[in-house]
């Protein structure tokens, strides 16, 4: 059910899980706002919930450009709560948060 790139995750203090399904129009702004933060010690686990609109390709492009982003591609759609589960299982962190693609974070936070 899960296809993932096997990359080692660094020892980040914060983990953001971003599930993606039919959010192509929102995803770049969401990811850009996360990456623009001043706090450097975080990782993003982006979960492509078998989205038919190319959201997975956008996630892959961001992951190629920034090593803090890790993509998991689900092989079937499991709904909003389902994509967060593989992201949380990736590792133990001090702080974690699940975002939707329509979430934007103000800069400087």
MDTraj code that builds the backbone (N, CA, C; nanometers):
import mdtraj as md
import numpy as np

residues = "UNK UNK UNK UNK UNK UNK UNK UNK UNK UNK UNK UNK UNK UNK UNK UNK UNK UNK UNK UNK UNK UNK UNK UNK UNK UNK UNK UNK UNK UNK UNK UNK UNK UNK UNK UNK UNK UNK UNK UNK UNK UNK UNK UNK UNK UNK UNK UNK UNK UNK UNK UNK UNK UNK UNK UNK UNK UNK UNK UNK UNK UNK UNK UNK UNK UNK UNK UNK UNK UNK UNK UNK UNK UNK UNK UNK UNK UNK UNK UNK UNK UNK UNK UNK UNK UNK UNK UNK UNK UNK UNK UNK UNK UNK UNK UNK UNK UNK UNK UNK UNK UNK UNK UNK UNK UNK UNK UNK UNK".split()
xyz = np.array([
    [0.0803, -0.1194, 0.0000],
    [0.0000, 0.0000, 0.0000],
    [0.0853, 0.1268, 0.0000],
    [0.2101, 0.1191, 0.0410],
    [0.2945, 0.2374, 0.0483],
    [0.4185, 0.2183, -0.0376],
    [0.4485, 0.3183, -0.1182],
    [0.5739, 0.3216, -0.1918],
    [0.6493, 0.4428, -0.1410],
    [0.7702, 0.4233, -0.0953],
    [0.8467, 0.5325, -0.0357],
    [0.9882, 0.5329, -0.0888],
    [1.0437, 0.6525, -0.0990],
    [1.1864, 0.6615, -0.1276],
    [1.2584, 0.6234, -0.0002],
    [1.3586, 0.5427, -0.0108],
    [1.4331, 0.5005, 0.1075],
    [1.5511, 0.5926, 0.1298],
    [1.5234, 0.7064, 0.1891],
    [1.6282, 0.8005, 0.2242],
    [1.6357, 0.8066, 0.3753],
    [1.7544, 0.8233, 0.4261],
    [1.7706, 0.8375, 0.5699],
    [1.7207, 0.9744, 0.6124],
    [1.6450, 0.9771, 0.7200],
    [1.5971, 1.1029, 0.7739],
    [1.6963, 1.1526, 0.8775],
    [1.7219, 1.2810, 0.8778],
    [1.8131, 1.3365, 0.9767],
    [1.7433, 1.3446, 1.1117],
    [1.8149, 1.3883, 1.2126],
    [1.7597, 1.3963, 1.3471],
    [1.6924, 1.5305, 1.3710],
    [1.5892, 1.5586, 1.2960],
    [1.5175, 1.6849, 1.3111],
    [1.4339, 1.6843, 1.4381],
    [1.4133, 1.8021, 1.4932],
    [1.3336, 1.8162, 1.6144],
    [1.1839, 1.8268, 1.5846],
    [1.1473, 1.8645, 1.4639],
    [1.0062, 1.8794, 1.4281],
    [0.9778, 1.8054, 1.2986],
    [0.8607, 1.7458, 1.2922],
    [0.8166, 1.6719, 1.1740],
    [0.6806, 1.7241, 1.1333],
    [0.6681, 1.7650, 1.0073],
    [0.5401, 1.8071, 0.9526],
    [0.4954, 1.7021, 0.8528],
    [0.3726, 1.6548, 0.8672],
    [0.3167, 1.5598, 0.7730],
    [0.2159, 1.6353, 0.6876],
    [0.2360, 1.6311, 0.5556],
    [0.1483, 1.7011, 0.4624],
    [0.0824, 1.5988, 0.3710],
    [-0.0452, 1.5624, 0.3981],
    [-0.1154, 1.4718, 0.3082],
    [-0.1595, 1.5470, 0.1825],
    [-0.1574, 1.4796, 0.0683],
    [-0.1932, 1.5461, -0.0570],
    [-0.2877, 1.4599, -0.1398],
    [-0.4063, 1.5145, -0.1684],
    [-0.5022, 1.4502, -0.2582],
    [-0.5834, 1.5600, -0.3256],
    [-0.5677, 1.5714, -0.4566],
    [-0.6360, 1.6730, -0.5368],
    [-0.6118, 1.8140, -0.4830],
    [-0.4863, 1.8454, -0.4577],
    [-0.4509, 1.9776, -0.4044],
    [-0.3426, 2.0456, -0.4888],
    [-0.3342, 2.0090, -0.6131],
    [-0.2320, 2.0630, -0.7025],
    [-0.2256, 2.2162, -0.6976],
    [-0.3386, 2.2817, -0.6933],
    [-0.3422, 2.4275, -0.6938],
    [-0.2959, 2.4924, -0.5647],
    [-0.2972, 2.4198, -0.4548],
    [-0.2601, 2.4746, -0.3242],
    [-0.1207, 2.4320, -0.2777],
    [-0.0739, 2.3216, -0.3295],
    [0.0468, 2.2579, -0.2777],
    [0.1726, 2.3450, -0.2835],
    [0.2028, 2.4118, -0.3949],
    [0.3244, 2.4937, -0.3971],
    [0.3239, 2.6031, -0.2903],
    [0.2126, 2.6714, -0.2723],
    [0.2067, 2.7777, -0.1719],
    [0.2244, 2.7210, -0.0308],
    [0.1639, 2.6051, -0.0054],
    [0.1784, 2.5404, 0.1247],
    [0.3243, 2.5045, 0.1510],
    [0.3870, 2.4352, 0.0563],
    [0.5259, 2.3926, 0.0750],
    [0.6223, 2.5108, 0.0815],
    [0.5986, 2.6119, -0.0030],
    [0.6841, 2.7305, 0.0001],
    [0.6766, 2.7989, 0.1364],
    [0.5564, 2.8054, 0.1938],
    [0.5426, 2.8713, 0.3241],
    [0.6132, 2.7923, 0.4341],
    [0.6117, 2.6600, 0.4240],
    [0.6828, 2.5773, 0.5218],
    [0.8336, 2.5978, 0.5079],
    [0.8826, 2.5924, 0.3854],
    [1.0265, 2.6024, 0.3616],
    [1.0821, 2.7420, 0.3909],
    [0.9965, 2.8426, 0.3952],
    [1.0411, 2.9797, 0.4209],
    [1.0586, 3.0095, 0.5696],
    [1.0305, 2.9141, 0.6547],
    [1.0391, 2.9372, 0.7990],
    [1.1835, 2.9593, 0.8437],
    [1.1977, 3.0378, 0.9499],
    [1.3299, 3.0632, 1.0081],
    [1.3807, 2.9429, 1.0862],
    [1.2902, 2.8640, 1.1406],
    [1.3292, 2.7477, 1.2197],
    [1.3856, 2.6413, 1.1263],
    [1.5140, 2.6050, 1.1387],
    [1.5776, 2.5169, 1.0408],
    [1.5652, 2.3670, 1.0700],
    [1.5310, 2.3309, 1.1924],
    [1.5427, 2.1909, 1.2349],
    [1.4107, 2.1159, 1.2218],
    [1.3660, 2.0981, 1.0969],
    [1.2412, 2.0262, 1.0721],
    [1.2532, 1.9410, 0.9470],
    [1.1622, 1.8474, 0.9364],
    [1.1471, 1.7665, 0.8159],
    [1.0011, 1.7674, 0.7758],
    [0.9765, 1.7466, 0.6490],
    [0.8417, 1.7348, 0.5965],
    [0.8278, 1.5947, 0.5379],
    [0.7269, 1.5209, 0.5831],
    [0.6912, 1.3951, 0.5187],
    [0.5634, 1.4240, 0.4426],
    [0.5752, 1.4302, 0.3115],
    [0.4619, 1.4591, 0.2245],
    [0.4057, 1.3267, 0.1740],
    [0.2770, 1.3068, 0.1945],
    [0.2142, 1.1793, 0.1604],
    [0.1176, 1.1996, 0.0443],
    [0.1542, 1.1438, -0.0709],
    [0.0678, 1.1460, -0.1894],
    [-0.0356, 1.0356, -0.1726],
    [-0.1602, 1.0741, -0.1480],
    [-0.2686, 0.9788, -0.1234],
    [-0.3289, 0.9303, -0.2556],
    [-0.2412, 0.8859, -0.3452],
    [-0.2822, 0.8345, -0.4763],
    [-0.3636, 0.9395, -0.5530],
    [-0.3163, 1.0629, -0.5458],
    [-0.3875, 1.1747, -0.6067],
    [-0.3820, 1.1680, -0.7586],
    [-0.4970, 1.1875, -0.8259],
    [-0.4998, 1.1785, -0.9721],
    [-0.4623, 1.3087, -1.0434],
    [-0.4346, 1.4157, -0.9682],
    [-0.4152, 1.5467, -1.0312],
    [-0.2702, 1.5911, -1.0457],
    [-0.1758, 1.5043, -1.0198],
    [-0.0353, 1.5417, -1.0331],
    [0.0254, 1.5982, -0.9062],
    [-0.0460, 1.5916, -0.7947],
    [0.0095, 1.6402, -0.6676],
    [0.1373, 1.5652, -0.6319],
    [0.1419, 1.4361, -0.6602],
    [0.2605, 1.3560, -0.6300],
    [0.3835, 1.4045, -0.7045],
    [0.3663, 1.4461, -0.8279],
    [0.4790, 1.4978, -0.9070],
    [0.5307, 1.6291, -0.8488],
    [0.4404, 1.7124, -0.7987],
    [0.4813, 1.8374, -0.7346],
    [0.5620, 1.8060, -0.6089],
    [0.5136, 1.7100, -0.5294],
    [0.5867, 1.6699, -0.4088],
    [0.7261, 1.6188, -0.4443],
    [0.7345, 1.5357, -0.5483],
    [0.8648, 1.4826, -0.5910],
    [0.9599, 1.5948, -0.6320],
    [0.9085, 1.6947, -0.7028],
    [0.9930, 1.8066, -0.7460],
    [1.0461, 1.8837, -0.6249],
    [0.9616, 1.9093, -0.5280],
    [1.0070, 1.9783, -0.4069],
    [1.1092, 1.8939, -0.3318],
    [1.0884, 1.7635, -0.3265],
    [1.1828, 1.6751, -0.2569],
    [1.3184, 1.6737, -0.3267],
    [1.3195, 1.6847, -0.4589],
    [1.4462, 1.6907, -0.5318],
    [1.5229, 1.8194, -0.4983],
    [1.4491, 1.9264, -0.4725],
    [1.5121, 2.0560, -0.4460],
    [1.5504, 2.0779, -0.3002],
    [1.4841, 2.0077, -0.2081],
    [1.5094, 2.0327, -0.0659],
    [1.5174, 1.9008, 0.0096],
    [1.6311, 1.8700, 0.0709],
    [1.6490, 1.7409, 0.1382],
    [1.5648, 1.7229, 0.2640],
    [1.4990, 1.8296, 0.3111],
    [1.4114, 1.8175, 0.4284],
    [1.2754, 1.7590, 0.3937],
    [1.2465, 1.7465, 0.2644],
    [1.1167, 1.6931, 0.2214],
    [1.1341, 1.5482, 0.1778],
    [1.0504, 1.4620, 0.2322],
    [1.0506, 1.3197, 0.2000],
    [0.9097, 1.2838, 0.1540],
    [0.8994, 1.2099, 0.0449],
    [0.7693, 1.1796, -0.0142],
    [0.7367, 1.0326, 0.0016],
    [0.6136, 1.0066, 0.0407],
    [0.5587, 0.8714, 0.0438],
    [0.4431, 0.8697, -0.0546],
    [0.4448, 0.7754, -0.1486],
    [0.3364, 0.7604, -0.2453],
    [0.2519, 0.6394, -0.2053],
    [0.1256, 0.6634, -0.1695],
    [0.0350, 0.5531, -0.1399],
    [-0.0146, 0.4945, -0.2716],
    [-0.0373, 0.3658, -0.2750],
    [-0.0821, 0.3000, -0.3980],
    [-0.2335, 0.2941, -0.4085],
    [-0.3036, 0.3375, -0.3025],
    [-0.4491, 0.3509, -0.3074],
    [-0.4894, 0.4657, -0.2164],
    [-0.6008, 0.5308, -0.2501],
    [-0.6485, 0.6427, -0.1709],
    [-0.7068, 0.5916, -0.0403],
    [-0.6620, 0.6513, 0.0718],
    [-0.7101, 0.6071, 0.2032],
    [-0.7796, 0.7184, 0.2802],
    [-0.7946, 0.8370, 0.2230],
    [-0.8657, 0.9449, 0.2901],
    [-0.7734, 1.0300, 0.3760],
    [-0.8284, 1.1376, 0.4306],
    [-0.7482, 1.2385, 0.4984],
    [-0.6724, 1.1859, 0.6192],
    [-0.7320, 1.1031, 0.7018],
    [-0.6616, 1.0519, 0.8192],
    [-0.5568, 0.9475, 0.7827],
    [-0.5807, 0.8711, 0.6798],
    [-0.4897, 0.7644, 0.6407],
    [-0.3499, 0.8092, 0.6028],
    [-0.3329, 0.9171, 0.5226],
    [-0.1990, 0.9571, 0.4820],
    [-0.1092, 0.9990, 0.5971],
    [-0.1662, 1.0495, 0.7031],
    [-0.0820, 1.0928, 0.8143],
    [-0.0134, 0.9751, 0.8818],
    [-0.0772, 0.8592, 0.8821],
    [-0.0242, 0.7436, 0.9538],
    [0.1159, 0.7038, 0.9080],
    [0.1425, 0.6860, 0.7767],
    [0.2789, 0.6502, 0.7371],
    [0.3795, 0.7586, 0.7725],
    [0.3364, 0.8835, 0.7694],
    [0.4262, 0.9923, 0.8059],
    [0.4646, 0.9869, 0.9520],
    [0.3691, 0.9617, 1.0384],
    [0.3984, 0.9541, 1.1815],
    [0.4869, 0.8348, 1.2127],
    [0.4723, 0.7283, 1.1406],
    [0.5509, 0.6080, 1.1665],
    [0.6962, 0.6217, 1.1256],
    [0.7294, 0.7238, 1.0503],
    [0.8657, 0.7364, 0.9987],
    [0.9686, 0.7447, 1.1109],
    [0.9367, 0.8153, 1.2191],
    [1.0329, 0.8248, 1.3275],
    [0.9782, 0.9036, 1.4451],
    [1.0525, 0.8984, 1.5548],
    [1.0179, 0.9730, 1.6761],
    [1.0772, 1.1138, 1.6660],
    [0.9987, 1.2136, 1.7014],
    [1.0462, 1.3514, 1.7009],
    [0.9936, 1.4231, 1.8243],
    [1.0524, 1.5379, 1.8534],
    [1.0084, 1.6170, 1.9681],
    [0.8740, 1.6841, 1.9426],
    [0.8557, 1.7362, 1.8230],
    [0.7332, 1.8078, 1.7872],
    [0.6850, 1.7569, 1.6533],
    [0.5548, 1.7387, 1.6400],
    [0.5011, 1.6937, 1.5119],
    [0.3690, 1.7636, 1.4855],
    [0.3360, 1.7749, 1.3582],
    [0.2141, 1.8424, 1.3183],
    [0.1699, 1.7891, 1.1839],
    [0.0393, 1.7786, 1.1658],
    [-0.0148, 1.7385, 1.0361],
    [-0.0762, 1.8608, 0.9705],
    [-0.0414, 1.8850, 0.8458],
    [-0.0904, 2.0001, 0.7716],
    [-0.1737, 1.9526, 0.6553],
    [-0.2634, 2.0372, 0.6091],
    [-0.3296, 2.0117, 0.4823],
    [-0.2668, 2.1051, 0.3807],
    [-0.2873, 2.0789, 0.2556],
    [-0.2236, 2.1597, 0.1514],
    [-0.2754, 2.3032, 0.1507],
    [-0.3894, 2.3289, 0.2123],
    [-0.4398, 2.4659, 0.2172],
    [-0.3834, 2.5424, 0.3364],
    [-0.3035, 2.4764, 0.4207],
    [-0.2412, 2.5425, 0.5353],
    [-0.1195, 2.6208, 0.4888],
    [-0.1095, 2.7444, 0.5340],
    [0.0078, 2.8248, 0.5059],
    [0.0613, 2.8755, 0.6383],
    [0.1910, 2.8826, 0.6496],
    [0.2534, 2.9304, 0.7723],
    [0.3122, 3.0681, 0.7471],
    [0.2819, 3.1652, 0.8329],
    [0.3420, 3.2971, 0.8132],
    [0.4937, 3.2882, 0.8239],
    [0.5644, 3.3682, 0.7497],
    [0.7101, 3.3651, 0.7552],
    [0.7572, 3.4223, 0.8880],
    [0.8784, 3.3821, 0.9265],
    [0.9366, 3.4314, 1.0490],
    [0.8871, 3.3608, 1.1744],
    [0.8259, 3.2432, 1.1580],
    [0.7736, 3.1708, 1.2740],
    [0.8515, 3.0437, 1.2943],
])
top = md.Topology()
chain = top.add_chain()
for i, resn in enumerate(residues, 1):
    res = top.add_residue(resn, chain, resSeq=i)
    for name in ("N", "CA", "C"):
        top.add_atom(name, md.element.get_by_symbol(name[0]), res)
traj = md.Trajectory(xyz[None], top)
